[in-house]
């Protein structure tokens, strides 16, 4: 019997850090693996490799739509990703 997947309104394959071509799914996995708890920790973490070329993905999102590192971190903390 297949596992029931939780429905989500987020496209986990969407690139959040466009400069480094890193998707929401990859960022969430790194946050969990590295036990990141803050945006500053995430930006300083060399394993995740996000947010180091420009600042668009930090808070507002590359397309100024809220899809950002801060949003992914929040969703991981809420166990929604």
C-alpha positions in Angstrom: 0.0 0.0 0.0 1.6 3.3 -1.1 2.2 6.0 1.5 -0.3 8.8 1.5 1.5 12.1 0.7 0.6 15.3 2.3 -0.8 17.8 -0.1 1.2 21.0 -0.3 0.6 24.2 -2.2 4.3 24.8 -2.7 6.3 23.6 -5.7 9.2 21.9 -3.9 11.2 21.9 -7.2 11.0 25.7 -7.5 14.4 27.4 -7.4 14.7 29.6 -4.4 18.3 30.6 -4.7 18.5 31.3 -8.4 22.1 32.3 -8.5 23.2 28.9 -7.2 20.3 26.9 -8.8 19.1 25.5 -5.5 15.5 24.3 -5.1 13.1 24.5 -2.2 13.5 20.8 -1.7 17.3 20.9 -1.6 17.3 23.8 0.8 14.9 22.1 3.1 17.0 18.9 3.1 20.1 20.9 3.9 18.3 22.8 6.8 17.3 19.5 8.3 20.7 17.8 7.8 22.7 20.7 9.2 20.1 21.5 11.9 19.9 25.2 10.9 17.7 27.3 13.1 18.1 30.9 11.7 18.5 32.7 8.5 22.0 33.9 9.5 23.0 30.3 10.2 21.7 29.2 6.8 23.6 32.0 5.0 26.8 31.3 6.8 26.6 27.5 6.3 29.0 26.5 3.5 27.3 23.1 3.0 24.0 24.6 1.9 25.7 27.1 -0.4 22.8 29.6 -0.7 22.4 33.3 -0.6 26.1 34.1 -1.1 25.9 35.8 -4.5 23.0 38.2 -4.2 20.5 39.0 -1.5 17.3 38.6 -3.5 16.5 35.2 -2.0 17.1 36.1 1.6 13.7 37.7 2.5 11.7 38.9 -0.4 12.4 36.2 -3.0 14.1 36.4 -6.4 10.9 37.4 -8.1 9.8 39.6 -5.1 7.0 37.1 -4.3 8.0 35.9 -0.9 9.5 32.6 -2.0 12.6 33.0 0.0 15.2 31.3 2.2 13.3 32.8 5.2 10.1 31.1 4.0 11.7 27.7 3.5 13.3 27.9 6.9 9.9 28.8 8.5 8.2 25.9 6.7 10.8 23.4 7.9 10.4 24.7 11.4 6.7 24.1 11.1 7.3 20.6 9.7 5.5 21.5 6.5 8.5 20.7 4.3 
